[in-house]
């Protein structure tokens, strides 16, 4: 691939990166932020194994929707509604209203699983030499689902390959006892009706993992993407009777079209 073709690929891929790669994290930009709104619409297929405590797996078709206003205000199914309150070339900090999806039911158990909720999060990310971005966020439930607090930290690297734009990151997350208990605790009533032990997890580290995201531009309006994510449960949540399998795997592909920009 020639340098010119590589540069064009980088520009197209970065323009399409959207919430998955670019909105809250200050990776090197190949072209200026859009003057107004951009909207990405698409569809994908997502395979997940042990996404909510059960040992089963599931493949589902999911929509892809994201929007961005000048890299200041953004919206996506992953990050929710976000605002880059501080935005420089190599640093971003802001606030998010993040969705927290309800866990899947566990086959064979009658449990009171948490409902869909939302967290308010504050984040900060800094770019280091080599296009490495480090940072994290603190989020708290504001919908009375758990009243818990989560902590998240990550290190990521992004670069252009002959195929497209690739992002690799590793992360760790933890939380307080309220968050752990809502999703991995077993009350005395649940224990009695299911024939399992009651369990009250404590605060601490809850998981660590790695993700790879590849974005392949088809033209200046269309792109395809693929992702792989592995996470290992840790600490008290891994010891919960609801965590029968401590490894989570997610893979997916999607196609999307950009409007505006």
N, C-alpha and C positions, 0 to 999 in steps of 0.2 A: 504494500500500500504506500503510495507516495505521500510526502509530507503535506501537500495541498489537500489530497483526499482525506488524510487523517484529520487535518484541521476542520474540514467541512463536516466530517463525521462527528467530531467533538462538538461543534457548534449545534448541529441538529440534535444530537443526543442530550446535550446539556439543556437545550431549550425545552425538551420533552421530559426532563427528569422530574419536574413537579414536586409534589409533596414527598415522594419516596426518597429523594436525594438532596434537594436543593433549598427547600423553603425555610427550614429552621437551622440549617447547618451551612457554614460559610466555605464550601468548597470553591476552588477557583472557577470563575465564570468565563466562558469562552465568548460570550457576547453580552451586551448590556441587558439589564432587566427590562421587561416589556413596559411600554408607556401606559398601558391600561390593563384591562382584564384579559386573562386567558382561561379557557375552560377545556379540560381534557375529558372526553367521554369514551368509554370502551367496555370490553367484557373480558373475563378471564375464567380460568378453571383452577381451583385450589384444592390440593390434596393435603389432608392433615391427619396425623396419627397421634392419639392421646392428647388432644387439644384442651380437654377439660377435666382430666382425672380418670376417664375411662380408658380401657385398653383397646378400644376399637379404632377404626379409621373411617374417614369419610372424604368423598370427593364431591365438590359442589361447584356450580357455575355462579360467579359473582360479578356484579357490575363494577366498573372502575369509573369513578367520578372525582375530579379535583378541580379547584379553581384557584386563581392567584391574581392579586392586584399589586403589580409593581414590586413583587417580592417583599411586600410589607404586610398585607393581609392575605390569608390563604385558608382554604377549606379542603378537607379530604376525609375519607372514611377512616383512615389510619390515625391521623393527627387531630381530627376534628377541626374546630375553628381556631386559628392562630393569628398572633400579631407579633411581628418583629419590632418591639419597642425600641431596641438599639440595633442598628444595622450598619456595619462598616464592611470594608473589603474582607477582613479576616476575623470578624467577631459578630455574633448575633446573640441577642438575649430578648426574651419576651414571655408572653403568656399564651396558654392554650386552654380551651374547653374540650377535653378529650373524652371520646366515648369509652365506656368499659362494658364489654359485651358479657352477657350472662353465660356461664359455663354450660356445657352439655350435660344432660342427665346421664347418670351412671346406671347401666343396665343391671337389674336385679336389686337395686337399692331404692328405697323411698325416702328421698331427702328434700329438705327445704332449700333449693338452690337460689343463689342471689339473682335478682332481676337485672335487666339492663340498667346501667347507670351512667354517670358522668363525673369526671374529675376536673378540677381546676389545677393547672400545672404552671410552674415557673421554670424556665430553662435558660441555659447559657452554653454556647459552643465557641471554641477558639480554633482557628486554623494554624498549624505549625508548618515548618518547612517540609517539603515533600508532599504537599496536599494531604496532610494528615490532620484530621479534626478530632479534638477531644472535648468532652463536656458531659453534661447530664441535666437531669430535671428532678424536681420534687413535685408530686401531685397528691391531691387529697380529694376523696369522695365528697361531693356536695349534694347528693341525691338520697342520702340516708340508706343506701344499700349496704355499706360497710362502715362508714365514718372512718375509714382507714387512710393511712398515708403510705405512699410508695416512693422509693428512691431508685434512680436509674442512672448509670454512668456508662459511657461507650467511648471506644477509640475506632475511628474509621479511616479508610484510605480510598481515594477515587482516582481513576485514570482512564485514558482512552486506549482501547485495544484495537487491533485490526477488525474485530467483529462489531464493537460498539463501546458504550460507556459502562465500565464495571466499578461497582462499589462493594467493598468488603469491610465488615465491621465485627468487632467483638464487644460484648456488653455483659453487665451484671446488674441485677436488680434485687432489692430487698424491700422490707416494709415492716410496719408495726404489727402488734398482736391482733388488732381489730381487723386489719386487712387479711391476715393469714387465717383467722378464725372464720371469717365470712365465707371463704372459698375452700378451706381445707379442714375446718373444725367439724366435730361431730357432737351434737348436743346429747344430753342424757335421754331425751325423748326419741331422737333419731337412733341412738344406740339401742334402745329397748325394742323398737319396732323392726330393726334390721338385724339384730343379733350380732352387732359389732361393738367394739369398745368405744366409749366416749373419748373425745380427744380435743385438747385445747392447745394449739400451737402458740409459740411465743414469737416475739419479733426477731428480726435478723435477716441474713442473706437468704433469698428465696430461689434464685436461679441465676444461671450464667449460660451464654450461648454465643453463636456466631451466625452471621447472615451474609449471603452473596446475592447481589442484584445486578443483572445485565440488561441494558437497554440498547436495542438495535433499531436505528432509524431506517424507515422504509423510504420516506421522502420528507419534505419539510413539514408535512401535516400528519403523517402516519408513523407509528412506531410499534414495535413488538418488544415485550419484556419477559424475563424469566427470573424467578427467585428461588432460593433454597435457604431454609432456616433450621438450625438445630439448637435445642435448648435442653439443659439438664437441671432438674429440680434439685434444690439444696436445702440444707437445714431442716427445720421442723416441718416444713410443708412436704419434704421428701419422705418423712417418717409417718405422715398421715395415712390412715387406712383408706382414704379416698384417692391417694396417689399410688395406684397399684403398679404403675409403670412410670419411672422417673424421667424417661427420655421423650421429648416431643420433636416431631419432624414435620415441617411444612414445605411443600414445593408448589409452584404455580407458574402459569404462563398467562399473558394477556396481550390484547391488541387495543390500541387507543388512537383517537384522532384529536388533534388540537384545533380549537377555534379561537380566533383572536390572536393578539400578539403581533 
